[in-house]
């Protein structure tokens, strides 16, 4: 099964249409799309606008392939669940976001085991088919909590020397 998500913040017409078009020519593969506020409503795959986090996680755990925008929440949840993930970042110049930070995020995570980044719908379709036939290997999940070393570093920074009050 494929689970696709545009996140909860902005519509992402290109991703929703792209996944729905793939579902049209692959009717034997179950596809579910979380579409947010995207105007286009899928015709070939069931969908929901927003999912409660518990249902989102259930669908993520059950899927064979997660297709998502390059939002940090989506990427991190997929890495926690050890799900192969296909990422299509939003582009500012296409009106999909106000900045190109998703392109930067996708580039940052592109070498991560289990994650593949595409930029076109043609590549999205090719990779969806390919990843179902030959899944990516993911050896280890990322932790769902900060390491004790990171927490200690943050505590040290926050508890560090304080400037003395003026006139003291």
DATA-V422887 format. One record per backbone hydrogen bond with DSSP energy under -1.0 kcal/mol. CO is the residue of the C=O (numbers start at 1). NH is the residue of the N-H. If there is no record, write none. Layout:
# DATA-V422887
[[CO NH] [CO NH]]
This chain:
# DATA-V422887
[[1 64] [1 65] [2 32] [3 67] [4 34] [5 69] [12 16] [13 17] [14 18] [15 19] [16 20] [17 21] [18 22] [19 23] [20 24] [21 25] [26 29] [30 2] [32 4] [33 48] [34 6] [35 38] [46 33] [48 35] [49 36] [52 56] [53 57] [54 58] [55 59] [56 60] [57 61] [58 62] [59 63] [65 3] [66 86] [67 5] [68 88] [71 75] [72 76] [73 77] [74 78] [75 79] [76 80] [77 81] [78 83] [79 142] [84 66] [85 116] [86 68] [87 118] [91 96] [92 95] [100 104] [101 105] [102 106] [103 107] [104 108] [105 109] [109 112] [112 115] [114 85] [116 87] [120 124] [121 125] [122 126] [123 127] [124 128] [125 129] [126 130] [127 131] [128 132] [129 133] [130 134] [147 151] [148 152] [149 153] [150 154] [151 155] [152 156] [153 157] [154 158] [155 159] [165 168]]
